[in-house]
Amino acid sequence: MNLIQSDYRSNNMKSVLVALLIFVLLSQCEALRCYCQGKSDCPGSEETCSPPDNACSTSIPLVPLDLRPQDYPKGCAMFHKCQKATLRGTFNFCCTGDLCNS
């Protein structure tokens, strides 16, 4: 292998690494944010979802409980599981926009 081929491969590898870094940074900037409460792992009133979570959810009891709407469990969820989770006296509202589960 000559010096020109070695420089080409080195520059090509650097370009791939820079593109990968940009992709990772942009994907983090566009991460979904959800309101979070009533869960043990809530870092505050909002959380940034990480894969595989791609939806926000709010669990609403179907029977009257001593919960105020602001106390309903909220947070990140997997959309396909969130839609299937309406059972045991709870309706799960699922949405995919930033802070859509107010």
Stockholm file with secondary structure:
# STOCKHOLM 1.0

chainA/1-102         MNLIQSDYRSNNMKSVLVALLIFVLLSQCEALRCYCQGKSDCPGSEETCSPPDNACSTSIPLVPLDLRPQDYPKGCAMFHKCQKATLRGTFNFCCTGDLCNS
#=GR chainA/1-102 SS CCHHHHHHHHHHHHHHHHHHHHHHHHHHHTCCEEECBSSTTCCSSEEECCTTCCEEEEEEESSCCSCCGGGSCEEEECHHHHHHTCCTTEEEEEECSTTCCC
#=GC SS_cons         CCHHHHHHHHHHHHHHHHHHHHHHHHHHHTCCEEECBSSTTCCSSEEECCTTCCEEEEEEESSCCSCCGGGSCEEEECHHHHHHTCCTTEEEEEECSTTCCC
//
